Amino acid sequence: MTRTILDIHILQAVPPSNLNRDDTGTPKSAYYGGVRRARVSSQAWKRATRKAFNDLLPPEELGVRTKKVAEALAERITDRDGSLEPVAVELASVILQVATGSKIEVPKRKAKNDGEASASASPESSYLMFLSKRQLDALAELAIEGSRPGGDAKTLTAHLKDKENKSRARQAVDSRHSVDIALFGRMVADSADLNVEAATQVAHAISVHKSDIESDYYTAVDDLNRDGESGAGMIGTIDFNSATLYRYAALDVDELQRNLGLGLRADESPSTPVEKAVGAFLEAFIASLPTGKINTFGNHTLPSAVIVKLRDRRPVSFVGAFEEPVPQGPVGGYLRESCRKLADYVPDLERQYGLSSNDHSWVVRVGNETEALAPLGEQVTLEVLLQDVRAVVAQRLASGAEA
């Protein structure tokens, strides 16, 4: 069966920074090809991508991942019926437990506390729950409907004992997934049938070369020190590194369509939700940056090179091009030699495995250091890349629907 998969390959130079640190505050690293590389975890870059969605997609297209899901739902119940405010959290807890099979209760650490804080503590789920805003809205409507005429949790509980009503509550959290849920997936520990298979896979970014960790010793002066007073008001150290990173992600467009479903509006193509999600993911993943210690280092960079390839069989990473660490160039730097290694590796890999016959390829690149990548695809700007990929995705989905 022909598939539609997008591979995104990125080379990005990052100056001294601490994008993603471990429990000791040290930048994360990994061994690859026998040497230590700088590493930024996939979780960190997925988080940055999700945050970027806030500027690219309307709020109703996004979800919320939180333990405080009862509070989030209670707010929606209250917005629709202010008279239910005193019992909104209780109603939210009841319908969430039925809809997801998860316990919604006050955490033990809060329940043990004495005093007013304990009495006002809100119930939470025992793990992060990922629901779309449309799913929360649907649950709010069902909670209000089921609590009438009594307007209390007992009435709602009795209402949800009916199999049809319980099924409606379950269906509310298993349909109309948000873009971020459809892309990154969802696990519901107590109800595996509500899990959502992620449509995208994101690799840990690693440096193409050996990378050492350095330490910055800093001091801070007390502003109110008199002229005769010497010494620092505070001293400390921050670990950092710098690297030219290879980043990779794969997006299964077919899985994304299954997760999102077809468009609901009569005036838009059925593939519109997928087209929008693909464009948003591409732009967000390419341009986003984890914000670890960003105020300290100001390491705001954009990729030097982006290669996007459309596959019809399986995703393929090009990280193998850098298994042997890239040597420093004659005048310094790793980007030029990284591009040369990639330009040699990609055609050979695709030729040996028969991957290039039906591919669409695009290259966004900056500077003469990346010139070697020009033959790997059509040279475009980011704006044109997004337009072209959306158009190709729409065409392939339409062809699949006709078949």
ABEGO torsion letter per residue (X at the ends): XBBBBBBBBBBBBBBBBBABBBAAGBBBBBBBGGBBBBBBBAAAAAAAAAAAAAAABBAAABBBBBAAAAAAAAAAAAAABAAAAAAAAAAAAAAAAAAAGBBBBBBAAAAABBEAAAAABBBBBABBBBBBAAAAAAAAAAAAAAAOAAGBAAAAAAAAABAAAAAAAAAAAABGBBAAAAAAEBBBAABAAABBBBABBBBBBBBABBBBBBBBBBBBBBAABBAABBEBABBBBBBBBBBBBBBBBBBBAAAAAAAAEBBABAABBAAAAAAAAAAAAAAAAAABBBABGAAAAGBBBBBABBBBBBBAABBBBAAAAAABBBBBBAAEEAAAAAAAAAAAAAAAAAAAAGAAAABBBBBBBBEAAAAAAAAAEBBBBAAAAAAAAAAAAAAAAAAAAAX
